[in-house]
Amino acid sequence: MVFMSNLDKMRDQKDVEGLIKALNLKEDKRIREKAAYILGDIKAKEAVKPLISVLMDDYWPIRNAATLSLGKIGDRQAVKPLIDVLSDEYWLVRETAALALSVLGDKRAVGPIIEALKDGSLNVKCEVVAALGVLGDKRALEPLIDILKEDDYILRACTVTSLGKIGDSLAVNALLNSLEDESYFVRVNALNALGTIGDESALPHLQEALKNSNGESFEFERAIKETIDKITSRRGKNA
């Protein structure tokens, strides 16, 4: 019999063998779930295959724990199984799969994650958008730009941040257009993203935006000035 207190001891002792046995117990789902989390916390590479084996478990919290832990462990053999988890029936597991794949950083996941932008859950879509930003693959640019048409301002705000991480002139144009977004949150995130990219072609547009603001928003004007300063200072360092 394994108890919760036993798992804490196993964590401290890094008893991977004992934790894997606990993962495979059928008597207590909570024990199995916690064991799955701990295996990720201690980055137990020996547990990759056992964790993959429970990705199809009937109990979604175990699937979620295993998904997160596979991301933490960072073994590339988990990439394909985690891609399959993007189609899990429960939204939180799909969300965790996108996060785990972004941590793994394997480009094989880019296409499936782009496809996951069609997910019906807003939470999942936000995590998918963030994952594409982390992966930084330019194949994601146009699909992300399409997301800027979505109604939810939080999703649009996440998207402009990811576009800033990916860069490219296509991203710059989309970010400049987002300076006119109805959401202040989106506009400020777009400014931060432009500052991250540092493309000087944005400067005339930023200066025009500052001119047209007419003092309507002190905070937004300050954000524009900070972005202009960031881009021009980078130019000075590269001179």
Contacts in CASP RR format, 6 or more apart in sequence:
PFRMAT RR
TARGET T0000
AUTHOR 0000-0000-0000
METHOD contacts of the structure
MODEL  1
MVFMSNLDKMRDQKDVEGLIKALNLKEDKRIREKAAYILGDIKAKEAVKP
LISVLMDDYWPIRNAATLSLGKIGDRQAVKPLIDVLSDEYWLVRETAALA
LSVLGDKRAVGPIIEALKDGSLNVKCEVVAALGVLGDKRALEPLIDILKE
DDYILRACTVTSLGKIGDSLAVNALLNSLEDESYFVRVNALNALGTIGDE
SALPHLQEALKNSNGESFEFERAIKETIDKITSRRGKNA
2 21 0 8 1.000
2 22 0 8 1.000
2 25 0 8 1.000
2 28 0 8 1.000
2 31 0 8 1.000
3 31 0 8 1.000
4 30 0 8 1.000
4 31 0 8 1.000
4 34 0 8 1.000
6 22 0 8 1.000
7 19 0 8 1.000
7 22 0 8 1.000
7 31 0 8 1.000
7 34 0 8 1.000
7 35 0 8 1.000
7 38 0 8 1.000
9 15 0 8 1.000
10 18 0 8 1.000
10 19 0 8 1.000
10 22 0 8 1.000
10 35 0 8 1.000
10 38 0 8 1.000
11 19 0 8 1.000
11 38 0 8 1.000
11 41 0 8 1.000
11 42 0 8 1.000
14 42 0 8 1.000
14 44 0 8 1.000
16 39 0 8 1.000
16 42 0 8 1.000
16 44 0 8 1.000
16 46 0 8 1.000
16 47 0 8 1.000
17 46 0 8 1.000
19 35 0 8 1.000
19 38 0 8 1.000
19 39 0 8 1.000
19 44 0 8 1.000
19 47 0 8 1.000
20 35 0 8 1.000
20 39 0 8 1.000
20 46 0 8 1.000
20 47 0 8 1.000
20 50 0 8 1.000
22 31 0 8 1.000
22 32 0 8 1.000
22 34 0 8 1.000
22 35 0 8 1.000
23 32 0 8 1.000
23 35 0 8 1.000
23 36 0 8 1.000
23 39 0 8 1.000
23 47 0 8 1.000
23 50 0 8 1.000
23 51 0 8 1.000
23 54 0 8 1.000
24 32 0 8 1.000
24 50 0 8 1.000
25 31 0 8 1.000
25 32 0 8 1.000
29 59 0 8 1.000
29 61 0 8 1.000
29 62 0 8 1.000
32 54 0 8 1.000
32 59 0 8 1.000
32 62 0 8 1.000
33 59 0 8 1.000
33 61 0 8 1.000
33 62 0 8 1.000
33 65 0 8 1.000
34 65 0 8 1.000
36 51 0 8 1.000
36 54 0 8 1.000
36 62 0 8 1.000
36 65 0 8 1.000
36 66 0 8 1.000
36 69 0 8 1.000
37 65 0 8 1.000
37 68 0 8 1.000
37 69 0 8 1.000
39 47 0 8 1.000
39 50 0 8 1.000
39 51 0 8 1.000
39 69 0 8 1.000
39 73 0 8 1.000
40 47 0 8 1.000
40 51 0 8 1.000
40 68 0 8 1.000
40 69 0 8 1.000
40 70 0 8 1.000
40 71 0 8 1.000
40 72 0 8 1.000
40 73 0 8 1.000
41 69 0 8 1.000
41 72 0 8 1.000
43 72 0 8 1.000
43 73 0 8 1.000
43 74 0 8 1.000
44 73 0 8 1.000
45 73 0 8 1.000
45 75 0 8 1.000
47 69 0 8 1.000
47 73 0 8 1.000
48 70 0 8 1.000
48 73 0 8 1.000
48 75 0 8 1.000
48 77 0 8 1.000
48 78 0 8 1.000
49 77 0 8 1.000
51 66 0 8 1.000
51 69 0 8 1.000
51 70 0 8 1.000
51 73 0 8 1.000
51 78 0 8 1.000
52 66 0 8 1.000
52 70 0 8 1.000
52 77 0 8 1.000
52 78 0 8 1.000
52 81 0 8 1.000
54 62 0 8 1.000
54 63 0 8 1.000
54 66 0 8 1.000
55 63 0 8 1.000
55 66 0 8 1.000
55 67 0 8 1.000
55 81 0 8 1.000
55 82 0 8 1.000
55 84 0 8 1.000
55 85 0 8 1.000
56 63 0 8 1.000
57 63 0 8 1.000
57 66 0 8 1.000
60 88 0 8 1.000
60 89 0 8 1.000
60 90 0 8 1.000
60 92 0 8 1.000
60 93 0 8 1.000
63 85 0 8 1.000
63 88 0 8 1.000
63 90 0 8 1.000
63 93 0 8 1.000
64 90 0 8 1.000
64 92 0 8 1.000
64 93 0 8 1.000
64 96 0 8 1.000
67 82 0 8 1.000
67 85 0 8 1.000
67 93 0 8 1.000
67 96 0 8 1.000
67 97 0 8 1.000
67 100 0 8 1.000
68 96 0 8 1.000
68 99 0 8 1.000
68 100 0 8 1.000
70 78 0 8 1.000
70 81 0 8 1.000
70 82 0 8 1.000
70 100 0 8 1.000
71 78 0 8 1.000
71 82 0 8 1.000
71 99 0 8 1.000
71 100 0 8 1.000
71 101 0 8 1.000
71 103 0 8 1.000
71 104 0 8 1.000
72 100 0 8 1.000
72 103 0 8 1.000
74 103 0 8 1.000
74 104 0 8 1.000
76 104 0 8 1.000
76 106 0 8 1.000
78 100 0 8 1.000
78 104 0 8 1.000
79 101 0 8 1.000
79 104 0 8 1.000
79 106 0 8 1.000
79 108 0 8 1.000
79 109 0 8 1.000
80 108 0 8 1.000
82 97 0 8 1.000
82 100 0 8 1.000
82 101 0 8 1.000
82 104 0 8 1.000
82 109 0 8 1.000
83 97 0 8 1.000
83 101 0 8 1.000
83 108 0 8 1.000
83 109 0 8 1.000
83 112 0 8 1.000
85 93 0 8 1.000
85 94 0 8 1.000
85 96 0 8 1.000
85 97 0 8 1.000
86 94 0 8 1.000
86 97 0 8 1.000
86 98 0 8 1.000
86 101 0 8 1.000
86 112 0 8 1.000
86 113 0 8 1.000
86 115 0 8 1.000
86 116 0 8 1.000
87 94 0 8 1.000
88 94 0 8 1.000
88 97 0 8 1.000
91 119 0 8 1.000
91 121 0 8 1.000
91 123 0 8 1.000
91 124 0 8 1.000
92 123 0 8 1.000
94 116 0 8 1.000
94 119 0 8 1.000
94 121 0 8 1.000
94 124 0 8 1.000
95 121 0 8 1.000
95 123 0 8 1.000
95 124 0 8 1.000
95 127 0 8 1.000
96 127 0 8 1.000
98 113 0 8 1.000
98 116 0 8 1.000
98 124 0 8 1.000
98 127 0 8 1.000
98 128 0 8 1.000
98 130 0 8 1.000
98 131 0 8 1.000
99 127 0 8 1.000
99 130 0 8 1.000
99 131 0 8 1.000
101 109 0 8 1.000
101 113 0 8 1.000
101 131 0 8 1.000
102 109 0 8 1.000
102 113 0 8 1.000
102 130 0 8 1.000
102 131 0 8 1.000
102 132 0 8 1.000
102 133 0 8 1.000
102 134 0 8 1.000
102 135 0 8 1.000
103 134 0 8 1.000
105 134 0 8 1.000
105 135 0 8 1.000
107 135 0 8 1.000
107 137 0 8 1.000
109 131 0 8 1.000
109 135 0 8 1.000
110 132 0 8 1.000
110 135 0 8 1.000
110 137 0 8 1.000
110 139 0 8 1.000
110 140 0 8 1.000
111 139 0 8 1.000
113 128 0 8 1.000
113 131 0 8 1.000
113 132 0 8 1.000
113 135 0 8 1.000
113 140 0 8 1.000
114 132 0 8 1.000
114 139 0 8 1.000
114 140 0 8 1.000
114 143 0 8 1.000
116 124 0 8 1.000
116 125 0 8 1.000
116 128 0 8 1.000
117 125 0 8 1.000
117 128 0 8 1.000
117 129 0 8 1.000
117 143 0 8 1.000
117 144 0 8 1.000
117 147 0 8 1.000
119 125 0 8 1.000
119 128 0 8 1.000
122 152 0 8 1.000
122 154 0 8 1.000
122 155 0 8 1.000
125 147 0 8 1.000
125 155 0 8 1.000
126 154 0 8 1.000
126 155 0 8 1.000
126 158 0 8 1.000
129 144 0 8 1.000
129 147 0 8 1.000
129 155 0 8 1.000
129 158 0 8 1.000
129 159 0 8 1.000
129 162 0 8 1.000
130 158 0 8 1.000
130 161 0 8 1.000
130 162 0 8 1.000
132 140 0 8 1.000
132 143 0 8 1.000
132 144 0 8 1.000
132 162 0 8 1.000
132 166 0 8 1.000
133 140 0 8 1.000
133 144 0 8 1.000
133 161 0 8 1.000
133 162 0 8 1.000
133 163 0 8 1.000
133 164 0 8 1.000
133 165 0 8 1.000
133 166 0 8 1.000
134 162 0 8 1.000
134 165 0 8 1.000
136 165 0 8 1.000
136 166 0 8 1.000
137 166 0 8 1.000
138 166 0 8 1.000
138 168 0 8 1.000
140 162 0 8 1.000
140 166 0 8 1.000
141 163 0 8 1.000
141 166 0 8 1.000
141 168 0 8 1.000
141 170 0 8 1.000
141 171 0 8 1.000
142 170 0 8 1.000
144 159 0 8 1.000
144 162 0 8 1.000
144 163 0 8 1.000
144 166 0 8 1.000
145 163 0 8 1.000
145 170 0 8 1.000
145 171 0 8 1.000
145 174 0 8 1.000
147 155 0 8 1.000
147 156 0 8 1.000
147 159 0 8 1.000
148 156 0 8 1.000
148 159 0 8 1.000
148 160 0 8 1.000
148 174 0 8 1.000
148 177 0 8 1.000
148 178 0 8 1.000
150 156 0 8 1.000
150 159 0 8 1.000
153 181 0 8 1.000
153 182 0 8 1.000
153 183 0 8 1.000
153 185 0 8 1.000
153 186 0 8 1.000
154 185 0 8 1.000
156 178 0 8 1.000
156 181 0 8 1.000
156 183 0 8 1.000
156 186 0 8 1.000
157 183 0 8 1.000
157 185 0 8 1.000
157 186 0 8 1.000
157 189 0 8 1.000
158 189 0 8 1.000
160 174 0 8 1.000
160 175 0 8 1.000
160 178 0 8 1.000
160 186 0 8 1.000
160 189 0 8 1.000
160 190 0 8 1.000
160 193 0 8 1.000
161 189 0 8 1.000
161 192 0 8 1.000
161 193 0 8 1.000
163 171 0 8 1.000
163 174 0 8 1.000
163 175 0 8 1.000
163 193 0 8 1.000
164 171 0 8 1.000
164 175 0 8 1.000
164 193 0 8 1.000
164 194 0 8 1.000
164 196 0 8 1.000
164 197 0 8 1.000
165 193 0 8 1.000
165 196 0 8 1.000
167 196 0 8 1.000
167 197 0 8 1.000
167 199 0 8 1.000
169 199 0 8 1.000
169 201 0 8 1.000
171 193 0 8 1.000
171 197 0 8 1.000
172 194 0 8 1.000
172 197 0 8 1.000
172 199 0 8 1.000
172 201 0 8 1.000
172 202 0 8 1.000
175 190 0 8 1.000
175 193 0 8 1.000
175 194 0 8 1.000
175 197 0 8 1.000
175 202 0 8 1.000
176 190 0 8 1.000
176 194 0 8 1.000
176 202 0 8 1.000
176 205 0 8 1.000
178 186 0 8 1.000
178 187 0 8 1.000
178 189 0 8 1.000
178 190 0 8 1.000
179 187 0 8 1.000
179 190 0 8 1.000
179 191 0 8 1.000
179 205 0 8 1.000
179 206 0 8 1.000
179 209 0 8 1.000
180 187 0 8 1.000
181 187 0 8 1.000
181 190 0 8 1.000
184 217 0 8 1.000
184 219 0 8 1.000
184 220 0 8 1.000
187 220 0 8 1.000
187 223 0 8 1.000
188 219 0 8 1.000
188 220 0 8 1.000
188 223 0 8 1.000
191 206 0 8 1.000
191 223 0 8 1.000
191 224 0 8 1.000
191 226 0 8 1.000
191 227 0 8 1.000
192 223 0 8 1.000
192 227 0 8 1.000
194 202 0 8 1.000
194 206 0 8 1.000
194 227 0 8 1.000
194 231 0 8 1.000
195 202 0 8 1.000
195 227 0 8 1.000
195 230 0 8 1.000
195 231 0 8 1.000
198 230 0 8 1.000
198 231 0 8 1.000
198 234 0 8 1.000
199 231 0 8 1.000
200 231 0 8 1.000
200 235 0 8 1.000
202 231 0 8 1.000
203 228 0 8 1.000
203 231 0 8 1.000
203 232 0 8 1.000
206 224 0 8 1.000
206 227 0 8 1.000
206 228 0 8 1.000
206 231 0 8 1.000
207 228 0 8 1.000
209 224 0 8 1.000
210 221 0 8 1.000
210 224 0 8 1.000
210 225 0 8 1.000
210 228 0 8 1.000
213 220 0 8 1.000
213 221 0 8 1.000
213 224 0 8 1.000
215 221 0 8 1.000
END
